[in-house]
Every structure is written in C-alpha cells, then in structure tokens.
Amino acid sequence: MGYDNLNNYFKTNFALMHHYGYNLRDLEGLIPWERQVYIDLIQAEVQRKNEENREQQVQARAAERVARTR
C-alpha cells in the first residue's frame, strides 16, 4: 500500500482516512519511514484477517458437506 507516484500517495491517504480513521493532518505530519511502518502494520493485519476468513469459509464448507451426507 505504499506509493510510487502522486496518484498513489493520494489513494493511500484516502484509504487510510476512509477505512482506518486517520485524519489528513496526522498523515501529512508523519515522517516517511513512520508512515511506511503504519502501512506495513495495516497490510499485515489485513492479510491476517483474510487468512482467518478463508479458514472460516473452509470450515463452513466442510460442515456443510458433513451435514449433507447425513
């Protein structure tokens, strides 16, 4: 979720404000490495939640298969 051009910078700011409650003043006050640390932490959390959701879906499908065979 980093940025390599001005367009991505604004998209990243928007995502951080819209989805994670940051405000623009705080975002623009971050040191670049500090900003990247927060972005990396958010990416790791999103990945963890996605994996958790996938595991729940697999378990739900398995439970459905078991219920159908009865």
PDB file with one MODEL, atoms N, CA, C and O in Angstrom:
MODEL        1
ATOM      1  N   MET A   1       0.830  -1.195   0.000  1.00  0.00           N
ATOM      2  CA  MET A   1       0.000   0.000   0.000  1.00  0.00           C
ATOM      3  C   MET A   1       0.867   1.247   0.000  1.00  0.00           C
ATOM      4  O   MET A   1       0.386   2.345   0.280  1.00  0.00           O
ATOM      5  N   GLY A   2       2.125   1.081  -0.309  1.00  0.00           N
ATOM      6  CA  GLY A   2       2.967   2.252  -0.393  1.00  0.00           C
ATOM      7  C   GLY A   2       2.623   3.074  -1.619  1.00  0.00           C
ATOM      8  O   GLY A   2       1.596   2.842  -2.257  1.00  0.00           O
ATOM      9  N   TYR A   3       3.455   4.009  -1.944  1.00  0.00           N
ATOM     10  CA  TYR A   3       3.161   4.804  -3.130  1.00  0.00           C
ATOM     11  C   TYR A   3       4.438   5.047  -3.893  1.00  0.00           C
ATOM     12  O   TYR A   3       5.518   5.143  -3.310  1.00  0.00           O
ATOM     13  N   ASP A   4       4.308   5.146  -5.201  1.00  0.00           N
ATOM     14  CA  ASP A   4       5.461   5.420  -6.041  1.00  0.00           C
ATOM     15  C   ASP A   4       5.223   6.622  -6.936  1.00  0.00           C
ATOM     16  O   ASP A   4       6.091   7.002  -7.722  1.00  0.00           O
ATOM     17  N   ASN A   5       4.038   7.223  -6.816  1.00  0.00           N
ATOM     18  CA  ASN A   5       3.753   8.449  -7.555  1.00  0.00           C
ATOM     19  C   ASN A   5       2.683   9.235  -6.802  1.00  0.00           C
ATOM     20  O   ASN A   5       2.121   8.746  -5.822  1.00  0.00           O
ATOM     21  N   LEU A   6       2.410  10.420  -7.249  1.00  0.00           N
ATOM     22  CA  LEU A   6       1.487  11.306  -6.545  1.00  0.00           C
ATOM     23  C   LEU A   6       0.071  10.729  -6.475  1.00  0.00           C
ATOM     24  O   LEU A   6      -0.611  10.876  -5.461  1.00  0.00           O
ATOM     25  N   ASN A   7      -0.362  10.080  -7.538  1.00  0.00           N
ATOM     26  CA  ASN A   7      -1.696   9.479  -7.558  1.00  0.00           C
ATOM     27  C   ASN A   7      -1.829   8.420  -6.462  1.00  0.00           C
ATOM     28  O   ASN A   7      -2.824   8.394  -5.738  1.00  0.00           O
ATOM     29  N   ASN A   8      -0.836   7.557  -6.343  1.00  0.00           N
ATOM     30  CA  ASN A   8      -0.873   6.529  -5.304  1.00  0.00           C
ATOM     31  C   ASN A   8      -0.788   7.129  -3.908  1.00  0.00           C
ATOM     32  O   ASN A   8      -1.378   6.597  -2.967  1.00  0.00           O
ATOM     33  N   TYR A   9      -0.064   8.226  -3.767  1.00  0.00           N
ATOM     34  CA  TYR A   9       0.024   8.920  -2.479  1.00  0.00           C
ATOM     35  C   TYR A   9      -1.375   9.342  -2.022  1.00  0.00           C
ATOM     36  O   TYR A   9      -1.752   9.125  -0.871  1.00  0.00           O
ATOM     37  N   PHE A  10      -2.140   9.947  -2.939  1.00  0.00           N
ATOM     38  CA  PHE A  10      -3.488  10.390  -2.587  1.00  0.00           C
ATOM     39  C   PHE A  10      -4.435   9.211  -2.363  1.00  0.00           C
ATOM     40  O   PHE A  10      -5.280   9.256  -1.469  1.00  0.00           O
ATOM     41  N   LYS A  11      -4.300   8.167  -3.164  1.00  0.00           N
ATOM     42  CA  LYS A  11      -5.126   6.976  -2.966  1.00  0.00           C
ATOM     43  C   LYS A  11      -4.853   6.347  -1.603  1.00  0.00           C
ATOM     44  O   LYS A  11      -5.775   5.919  -0.910  1.00  0.00           O
ATOM     45  N   THR A  12      -3.580   6.296  -1.228  1.00  0.00           N
ATOM     46  CA  THR A  12      -3.209   5.732   0.070  1.00  0.00           C
ATOM     47  C   THR A  12      -3.763   6.592   1.196  1.00  0.00           C
ATOM     48  O   THR A  12      -4.308   6.069   2.168  1.00  0.00           O
ATOM     49  N   ASN A  13      -3.627   7.919   1.070  1.00  0.00           N
ATOM     50  CA  ASN A  13      -4.200   8.807   2.081  1.00  0.00           C
ATOM     51  C   ASN A  13      -5.698   8.586   2.205  1.00  0.00           C
ATOM     52  O   ASN A  13      -6.222   8.492   3.315  1.00  0.00           O
ATOM     53  N   PHE A  14      -6.390   8.503   1.077  1.00  0.00           N
ATOM     54  CA  PHE A  14      -7.827   8.305   1.105  1.00  0.00           C
ATOM     55  C   PHE A  14      -8.181   7.001   1.806  1.00  0.00           C
ATOM     56  O   PHE A  14      -9.075   6.973   2.651  1.00  0.00           O
ATOM     57  N   ALA A  15      -7.487   5.926   1.462  1.00  0.00           N
ATOM     58  CA  ALA A  15      -7.773   4.626   2.081  1.00  0.00           C
ATOM     59  C   ALA A  15      -7.527   4.675   3.586  1.00  0.00           C
ATOM     60  O   ALA A  15      -8.329   4.151   4.359  1.00  0.00           O
ATOM     61  N   LEU A  16      -6.441   5.292   4.004  1.00  0.00           N
ATOM     62  CA  LEU A  16      -6.145   5.380   5.428  1.00  0.00           C
ATOM     63  C   LEU A  16      -7.196   6.205   6.171  1.00  0.00           C
ATOM     64  O   LEU A  16      -7.563   5.877   7.299  1.00  0.00           O
ATOM     65  N   MET A  17      -7.672   7.266   5.542  1.00  0.00           N
ATOM     66  CA  MET A  17      -8.696   8.099   6.181  1.00  0.00           C
ATOM     67  C   MET A  17     -10.046   7.397   6.185  1.00  0.00           C
ATOM     68  O   MET A  17     -10.726   7.352   7.210  1.00  0.00           O
ATOM     69  N   HIS A  18     -10.429   6.854   5.048  1.00  0.00           N
ATOM     70  CA  HIS A  18     -11.758   6.275   4.887  1.00  0.00           C
ATOM     71  C   HIS A  18     -11.931   4.965   5.661  1.00  0.00           C
ATOM     72  O   HIS A  18     -12.952   4.763   6.317  1.00  0.00           O
ATOM     73  N   HIS A  19     -10.953   4.094   5.586  1.00  0.00           N
ATOM     74  CA  HIS A  19     -11.095   2.764   6.170  1.00  0.00           C
ATOM     75  C   HIS A  19     -10.530   2.634   7.576  1.00  0.00           C
ATOM     76  O   HIS A  19     -10.954   1.764   8.337  1.00  0.00           O
ATOM     77  N   TYR A  20      -9.574   3.492   7.929  1.00  0.00           N
ATOM     78  CA  TYR A  20      -8.885   3.302   9.204  1.00  0.00           C
ATOM     79  C   TYR A  20      -8.952   4.504  10.135  1.00  0.00           C
ATOM     80  O   TYR A  20      -8.351   4.481  11.209  1.00  0.00           O
ATOM     81  N   GLY A  21      -9.670   5.551   9.747  1.00  0.00           N
ATOM     82  CA  GLY A  21      -9.934   6.664  10.647  1.00  0.00           C
ATOM     83  C   GLY A  21      -8.806   7.663  10.861  1.00  0.00           C
ATOM     84  O   GLY A  21      -8.879   8.491  11.769  1.00  0.00           O
ATOM     85  N   TYR A  22      -7.766   7.598  10.036  1.00  0.00           N
ATOM     86  CA  TYR A  22      -6.719   8.610  10.154  1.00  0.00           C
ATOM     87  C   TYR A  22      -7.260   9.941   9.650  1.00  0.00           C
ATOM     88  O   TYR A  22      -8.186   9.967   8.840  1.00  0.00           O
ATOM     89  N   ASN A  23      -6.689  11.047  10.122  1.00  0.00           N
ATOM     90  CA  ASN A  23      -7.076  12.322   9.532  1.00  0.00           C
ATOM     91  C   ASN A  23      -5.892  12.866   8.739  1.00  0.00           C
ATOM     92  O   ASN A  23      -4.743  12.501   8.988  1.00  0.00           O
ATOM     93  N   LEU A  24      -6.182  13.728   7.799  1.00  0.00           N
ATOM     94  CA  LEU A  24      -5.171  14.198   6.857  1.00  0.00           C
ATOM     95  C   LEU A  24      -4.024  14.913   7.567  1.00  0.00           C
ATOM     96  O   LEU A  24      -2.864  14.746   7.191  1.00  0.00           O
ATOM     97  N   ARG A  25      -4.331  15.690   8.568  1.00  0.00           N
ATOM     98  CA  ARG A  25      -3.280  16.413   9.292  1.00  0.00           C
ATOM     99  C   ARG A  25      -2.278  15.437   9.902  1.00  0.00           C
ATOM    100  O   ARG A  25      -1.067  15.639   9.811  1.00  0.00           O
ATOM    101  N   ASP A  26      -2.792  14.380  10.522  1.00  0.00           N
ATOM    102  CA  ASP A  26      -1.896  13.381  11.117  1.00  0.00           C
ATOM    103  C   ASP A  26      -1.076  12.656  10.052  1.00  0.00           C
ATOM    104  O   ASP A  26       0.119  12.429  10.237  1.00  0.00           O
ATOM    105  N   LEU A  27      -1.711  12.294   8.943  1.00  0.00           N
ATOM    106  CA  LEU A  27      -1.000  11.591   7.873  1.00  0.00           C
ATOM    107  C   LEU A  27       0.128  12.438   7.296  1.00  0.00           C
ATOM    108  O   LEU A  27       1.235  11.947   7.073  1.00  0.00           O
ATOM    109  N   GLU A  28      -0.159  13.700   7.059  1.00  0.00           N
ATOM    110  CA  GLU A  28       0.853  14.559   6.464  1.00  0.00           C
ATOM    111  C   GLU A  28       1.938  14.932   7.462  1.00  0.00           C
ATOM    112  O   GLU A  28       3.005  15.402   7.068  1.00  0.00           O
ATOM    113  N   GLY A  29       1.677  14.726   8.754  1.00  0.00           N
ATOM    114  CA  GLY A  29       2.682  15.009   9.765  1.00  0.00           C
ATOM    115  C   GLY A  29       3.611  13.842  10.040  1.00  0.00           C
ATOM    116  O   GLY A  29       4.583  13.978  10.784  1.00  0.00           O
ATOM    117  N   LEU A  30       3.315  12.683   9.437  1.00  0.00           N
ATOM    118  CA  LEU A  30       4.163  11.511   9.664  1.00  0.00           C
ATOM    119  C   LEU A  30       5.477  11.637   8.905  1.00  0.00           C
ATOM    120  O   LEU A  30       5.519  12.156   7.790  1.00  0.00           O
ATOM    121  N   ILE A  31       6.535  11.159   9.522  1.00  0.00           N
ATOM    122  CA  ILE A  31       7.821  11.043   8.845  1.00  0.00           C
ATOM    123  C   ILE A  31       7.660   9.902   7.832  1.00  0.00           C
ATOM    124  O   ILE A  31       6.960   8.935   8.131  1.00  0.00           O
ATOM    125  N   PRO A  32       8.277   9.978   6.650  1.00  0.00           N
ATOM    126  CA  PRO A  32       8.064   8.927   5.639  1.00  0.00           C
ATOM    127  C   PRO A  32       8.255   7.499   6.154  1.00  0.00           C
ATOM    128  O   PRO A  32       7.439   6.630   5.850  1.00  0.00           O
ATOM    129  N   TRP A  33       9.312   7.237   6.925  1.00  0.00           N
ATOM    130  CA  TRP A  33       9.508   5.870   7.424  1.00  0.00           C
ATOM    131  C   TRP A  33       8.422   5.490   8.427  1.00  0.00           C
ATOM    132  O   TRP A  33       8.025   4.327   8.506  1.00  0.00           O
ATOM    133  N   GLU A  34       7.943   6.473   9.193  1.00  0.00           N
ATOM    134  CA  GLU A  34       6.881   6.220  10.170  1.00  0.00           C
ATOM    135  C   GLU A  34       5.577   5.858   9.444  1.00  0.00           C
ATOM    136  O   GLU A  34       4.853   4.949   9.851  1.00  0.00           O
ATOM    137  N   ARG A  35       5.306   6.576   8.384  1.00  0.00           N
ATOM    138  CA  ARG A  35       4.128   6.304   7.562  1.00  0.00           C
ATOM    139  C   ARG A  35       4.199   4.880   7.006  1.00  0.00           C
ATOM    140  O   ARG A  35       3.208   4.151   7.023  1.00  0.00           O
ATOM    141  N   GLN A  36       5.372   4.493   6.518  1.00  0.00           N
ATOM    142  CA  GLN A  36       5.528   3.159   5.946  1.00  0.00           C
ATOM    143  C   GLN A  36       5.336   2.082   6.998  1.00  0.00           C
ATOM    144  O   GLN A  36       4.786   1.022   6.698  1.00  0.00           O
ATOM    145  N   VAL A  37       5.778   2.331   8.227  1.00  0.00           N
ATOM    146  CA  VAL A  37       5.570   1.367   9.310  1.00  0.00           C
ATOM    147  C   VAL A  37       4.082   1.146   9.533  1.00  0.00           C
ATOM    148  O   VAL A  37       3.643   0.002   9.649  1.00  0.00           O
ATOM    149  N   TYR A  38       3.296   2.217   9.597  1.00  0.00           N
ATOM    150  CA  TYR A  38       1.849   2.077   9.787  1.00  0.00           C
ATOM    151  C   TYR A  38       1.200   1.343   8.617  1.00  0.00           C
ATOM    152  O   TYR A  38       0.325   0.501   8.818  1.00  0.00           O
ATOM    153  N   ILE A  39       1.623   1.658   7.409  1.00  0.00           N
ATOM    154  CA  ILE A  39       1.071   0.986   6.240  1.00  0.00           C
ATOM    155  C   ILE A  39       1.406  -0.501   6.287  1.00  0.00           C
ATOM    156  O   ILE A  39       0.551  -1.338   5.996  1.00  0.00           O
ATOM    157  N   ASP A  40       2.637  -0.835   6.649  1.00  0.00           N
ATOM    158  CA  ASP A  40       3.033  -2.246   6.754  1.00  0.00           C
ATOM    159  C   ASP A  40       2.224  -2.973   7.819  1.00  0.00           C
ATOM    160  O   ASP A  40       1.820  -4.118   7.616  1.00  0.00           O
ATOM    161  N   LEU A  41       1.982  -2.318   8.955  1.00  0.00           N
ATOM    162  CA  LEU A  41       1.178  -2.935  10.018  1.00  0.00           C
ATOM    163  C   LEU A  41      -0.255  -3.182   9.555  1.00  0.00           C
ATOM    164  O   LEU A  41      -0.833  -4.227   9.854  1.00  0.00           O
ATOM    165  N   ILE A  42      -0.821  -2.238   8.835  1.00  0.00           N
ATOM    166  CA  ILE A  42      -2.183  -2.400   8.318  1.00  0.00           C
ATOM    167  C   ILE A  42      -2.221  -3.541   7.308  1.00  0.00           C
ATOM    168  O   ILE A  42      -3.145  -4.354   7.327  1.00  0.00           O
ATOM    169  N   GLN A  43      -1.224  -3.610   6.424  1.00  0.00           N
ATOM    170  CA  GLN A  43      -1.185  -4.700   5.448  1.00  0.00           C
ATOM    171  C   GLN A  43      -1.112  -6.051   6.143  1.00  0.00           C
ATOM    172  O   GLN A  43      -1.796  -6.992   5.739  1.00  0.00           O
ATOM    173  N   ALA A  44      -0.303  -6.158   7.171  1.00  0.00           N
ATOM    174  CA  ALA A  44      -0.184  -7.420   7.901  1.00  0.00           C
ATOM    175  C   ALA A  44      -1.511  -7.785   8.565  1.00  0.00           C
ATOM    176  O   ALA A  44      -1.900  -8.953   8.566  1.00  0.00           O
ATOM    177  N   GLU A  45      -2.199  -6.810   9.121  1.00  0.00           N
ATOM    178  CA  GLU A  45      -3.491  -7.068   9.766  1.00  0.00           C
ATOM    179  C   GLU A  45      -4.536  -7.503   8.743  1.00  0.00           C
ATOM    180  O   GLU A  45      -5.321  -8.413   9.011  1.00  0.00           O
ATOM    181  N   VAL A  46      -4.554  -6.868   7.585  1.00  0.00           N
ATOM    182  CA  VAL A  46      -5.494  -7.243   6.521  1.00  0.00           C
ATOM    183  C   VAL A  46      -5.210  -8.666   6.062  1.00  0.00           C
ATOM    184  O   VAL A  46      -6.142  -9.446   5.872  1.00  0.00           O
ATOM    185  N   GLN A  47      -3.953  -9.015   5.883  1.00  0.00           N
ATOM    186  CA  GLN A  47      -3.596 -10.375   5.475  1.00  0.00           C
ATOM    187  C   GLN A  47      -4.038 -11.388   6.530  1.00  0.00           C
ATOM    188  O   GLN A  47      -4.558 -12.452   6.193  1.00  0.00           O
ATOM    189  N   ARG A  48      -3.831 -11.058   7.804  1.00  0.00           N
ATOM    190  CA  ARG A  48      -4.227 -11.966   8.885  1.00  0.00           C
ATOM    191  C   ARG A  48      -5.740 -12.182   8.873  1.00  0.00           C
ATOM    192  O   ARG A  48      -6.213 -13.311   9.005  1.00  0.00           O
ATOM    193  N   LYS A  49      -6.495 -11.096   8.713  1.00  0.00           N
ATOM    194  CA  LYS A  49      -7.956 -11.207   8.684  1.00  0.00           C
ATOM    195  C   LYS A  49      -8.419 -11.996   7.464  1.00  0.00           C
ATOM    196  O   LYS A  49      -9.357 -12.788   7.561  1.00  0.00           O
ATOM    197  N   ASN A  50      -7.772 -11.789   6.315  1.00  0.00           N
ATOM    198  CA  ASN A  50      -8.142 -12.541   5.113  1.00  0.00           C
ATOM    199  C   ASN A  50      -7.902 -14.033   5.306  1.00  0.00           C
ATOM    200  O   ASN A  50      -8.730 -14.856   4.917  1.00  0.00           O
ATOM    201  N   GLU A  51      -6.771 -14.377   5.906  1.00  0.00           N
ATOM    202  CA  GLU A  51      -6.479 -15.789   6.173  1.00  0.00           C
ATOM    203  C   GLU A  51      -7.493 -16.374   7.153  1.00  0.00           C
ATOM    204  O   GLU A  51      -7.940 -17.509   6.983  1.00  0.00           O
ATOM    205  N   GLU A  52      -7.848 -15.616   8.158  1.00  0.00           N
ATOM    206  CA  GLU A  52      -8.851 -16.056   9.133  1.00  0.00           C
ATOM    207  C   GLU A  52     -10.195 -16.297   8.451  1.00  0.00           C
ATOM    208  O   GLU A  52     -10.864 -17.294   8.724  1.00  0.00           O
ATOM    209  N   ASN A  53     -10.587 -15.387   7.567  1.00  0.00           N
ATOM    210  CA  ASN A  53     -11.844 -15.540   6.829  1.00  0.00           C
ATOM    211  C   ASN A  53     -11.816 -16.771   5.926  1.00  0.00           C
ATOM    212  O   ASN A  53     -12.806 -17.496   5.830  1.00  0.00           O
ATOM    213  N   ARG A  54     -10.671 -17.010   5.257  1.00  0.00           N
ATOM    214  CA  ARG A  54     -10.547 -18.195   4.400  1.00  0.00           C
ATOM    215  C   ARG A  54     -10.689 -19.476   5.216  1.00  0.00           C
ATOM    216  O   ARG A  54     -11.359 -20.419   4.795  1.00  0.00           O
ATOM    217  N   GLU A  55     -10.058 -19.502   6.379  1.00  0.00           N
ATOM    218  CA  GLU A  55     -10.151 -20.679   7.245  1.00  0.00           C
ATOM    219  C   GLU A  55     -11.593 -20.914   7.696  1.00  0.00           C
ATOM    220  O   GLU A  55     -12.057 -22.054   7.737  1.00  0.00           O
ATOM    221  N   GLN A  56     -12.292 -19.844   8.029  1.00  0.00           N
ATOM    222  CA  GLN A  56     -13.692 -19.979   8.431  1.00  0.00           C
ATOM    223  C   GLN A  56     -14.549 -20.493   7.284  1.00  0.00           C
ATOM    224  O   GLN A  56     -15.450 -21.305   7.495  1.00  0.00           O
ATOM    225  N   GLN A  57     -14.273 -20.025   6.072  1.00  0.00           N
ATOM    226  CA  GLN A  57     -15.024 -20.498   4.910  1.00  0.00           C
ATOM    227  C   GLN A  57     -14.768 -21.975   4.662  1.00  0.00           C
ATOM    228  O   GLN A  57     -15.696 -22.724   4.356  1.00  0.00           O
ATOM    229  N   VAL A  58     -13.521 -22.398   4.791  1.00  0.00           N
ATOM    230  CA  VAL A  58     -13.182 -23.812   4.603  1.00  0.00           C
ATOM    231  C   VAL A  58     -13.914 -24.654   5.647  1.00  0.00           C
ATOM    232  O   VAL A  58     -14.473 -25.700   5.317  1.00  0.00           O
ATOM    233  N   GLN A  59     -13.915 -24.211   6.884  1.00  0.00           N
ATOM    234  CA  GLN A  59     -14.600 -24.944   7.950  1.00  0.00           C
ATOM    235  C   GLN A  59     -16.104 -24.993   7.705  1.00  0.00           C
ATOM    236  O   GLN A  59     -16.740 -26.022   7.938  1.00  0.00           O
ATOM    237  N   ALA A  60     -16.677 -23.883   7.233  1.00  0.00           N
ATOM    238  CA  ALA A  60     -18.110 -23.852   6.955  1.00  0.00           C
ATOM    239  C   ALA A  60     -18.462 -24.813   5.814  1.00  0.00           C
ATOM    240  O   ALA A  60     -19.470 -25.516   5.885  1.00  0.00           O
ATOM    241  N   ARG A  61     -17.638 -24.846   4.770  1.00  0.00           N
ATOM    242  CA  ARG A  61     -17.885 -25.769   3.649  1.00  0.00           C
ATOM    243  C   ARG A  61     -17.785 -27.215   4.105  1.00  0.00           C
ATOM    244  O   ARG A  61     -18.584 -28.061   3.703  1.00  0.00           O
ATOM    245  N   ALA A  62     -16.792 -27.492   4.949  1.00  0.00           N
ATOM    246  CA  ALA A  62     -16.637 -28.857   5.462  1.00  0.00           C
ATOM    247  C   ALA A  62     -17.850 -29.247   6.300  1.00  0.00           C
ATOM    248  O   ALA A  62     -18.335 -30.374   6.200  1.00  0.00           O
ATOM    249  N   ALA A  63     -18.337 -28.338   7.114  1.00  0.00           N
ATOM    250  CA  ALA A  63     -19.512 -28.615   7.937  1.00  0.00           C
ATOM    251  C   ALA A  63     -20.746 -28.846   7.059  1.00  0.00           C
ATOM    252  O   ALA A  63     -21.582 -29.695   7.369  1.00  0.00           O
ATOM    253  N   GLU A  64     -20.857 -28.086   5.961  1.00  0.00           N
ATOM    254  CA  GLU A  64     -21.974 -28.277   5.033  1.00  0.00           C
ATOM    255  C   GLU A  64     -21.913 -29.654   4.386  1.00  0.00           C
ATOM    256  O   GLU A  64     -22.937 -30.325   4.252  1.00  0.00           O
ATOM    257  N   ARG A  65     -20.716 -30.078   3.985  1.00  0.00           N
ATOM    258  CA  ARG A  65     -20.555 -31.394   3.368  1.00  0.00           C
ATOM    259  C   ARG A  65     -20.935 -32.495   4.346  1.00  0.00           C
ATOM    260  O   ARG A  65     -21.603 -33.458   3.969  1.00  0.00           O
ATOM    261  N   VAL A  66     -20.519 -32.363   5.583  1.00  0.00           N
ATOM    262  CA  VAL A  66     -20.855 -33.356   6.610  1.00  0.00           C
ATOM    263  C   VAL A  66     -22.367 -33.390   6.821  1.00  0.00           C
ATOM    264  O   VAL A  66     -22.961 -34.461   6.941  1.00  0.00           O
ATOM    265  N   ALA A  67     -22.979 -32.216   6.867  1.00  0.00           N
ATOM    266  CA  ALA A  67     -24.426 -32.159   7.099  1.00  0.00           C
ATOM    267  C   ALA A  67     -25.198 -32.784   5.924  1.00  0.00           C
ATOM    268  O   ALA A  67     -26.237 -33.410   6.132  1.00  0.00           O
ATOM    269  N   ARG A  68     -24.692 -32.617   4.696  1.00  0.00           N
ATOM    270  CA  ARG A  68     -25.360 -33.198   3.523  1.00  0.00           C
ATOM    271  C   ARG A  68     -25.261 -34.720   3.486  1.00  0.00           C
ATOM    272  O   ARG A  68     -26.153 -35.393   2.970  1.00  0.00           O
ATOM    273  N   THR A  69     -24.199 -35.247   4.022  1.00  0.00           N
ATOM    274  CA  THR A  69     -24.006 -36.701   3.972  1.00  0.00           C
ATOM    275  C   THR A  69     -24.835 -37.415   5.018  1.00  0.00           C
ATOM    276  O   THR A  69     -24.948 -38.639   4.970  1.00  0.00           O
ATOM    277  N   ARG A  70     -25.401 -36.718   5.931  1.00  0.00           N
ATOM    278  CA  ARG A  70     -26.210 -37.360   6.976  1.00  0.00           C
ATOM    279  C   ARG A  70     -27.595 -37.624   6.519  1.00  0.00           C
ATOM    280  O   ARG A  70     -28.403 -38.160   7.276  1.00  0.00           O
TER     281      ARG A  70
ENDMDL
END
